[in-house]
Amino acid sequence: RPVSLQQIVDARAGKKPFAEFMKQEIFQPAGMIHTVVLTHPGQEVKNRVTGYKFHRGKWIESRLDTHAYGDGQIMTTPNDFASWEKALHEYKVLDAKSLSLAQKSSTLKNGKPTDYGFGWWINSPKVISHEGCWNGTATFNVRYLGKGSVQVLSNSENLMVGELANKTLTVWFGGEIER
């Protein structure tokens, strides 16, 4: 059953551990069988790739695990990311009302739009995106609502993932995309 934004808030208020909530309410219903939330620095993650950065003319390993759950500490795979997109489209993880709110710009008290929903930048009425980066990684997800999406996951914090994802989306849908 999909969850609402209120259920997410209620779970947090109930002190349910974030990693447990995400596994039970988000990852499992979405079919994300290889996705985990790191609960402590140095946690073993099966098949985790090494992250890199290009620094002073050479590639070096880059990794920093923290206790900032949900911000840089969710580990997933390309297949699980595709499952996430499918689950969103089929309302398996969020109900339709919550997903709609997440994909629309919030409004400030002065009436100006924020161009940000709950987790997505609103690029246009039909194109939204979310990016993430952390030591040794960079990800970008751009969605052309009702049409498709592109996800780029990299184990280099230097890769311009947003540019790559947006160019790919433009090639696939061409002039059809409203910007």
C-alpha positions, 0 to 999 in steps of 0.5 A: 500500500502506498504511504502518504506524506503524513505517514512519513511524518508520523513515523518520524514522530513515533521514533521508528528508526529511519533505516527500518521505516525506509526498508519496510515502507519504501524499499520493499514495496518498491521491489528495491531488494539491494538498497540500504540506509547506512546506519553507521560509518564503515558499514559493510554494503554487499557489492558496494563500489568504491567512490572516486574524485579527480584531485590534483591530476589523478583519481583518488578514492573518496568515501565519507560515511556519516550519521546524516541519514537520508542525505548521502547515506542511501546506497542503491543499484541501477536496477533498484533505482529503476524499480523506484521509478516504476513504483512511483509511477504505479503509486506503490510507495506514495499515494497519488495525492502525495506524489502530486504534491511532491512534484509541484512547486511550493509557494512562499508566504509572499506568493513566489514559487520556490521551484521545489517540491518535496524532493524535486526541483521543478524545472518546468510544468512537465520536467522535474529533477533531483540530484545528489552527491557525496564523497565519491558519488554523484547521482541525478534523476530527471523525470519527464512527467507521464513520459519517462525518466533518466537516472545517472549514477556515478562513482565519481563525484566529478562527473557532470551527472545533471548535464548528462541526464538532461542531454539524454532526456532531450535526445529521447524526447527532443523538442517535445520537452517543455522547459 
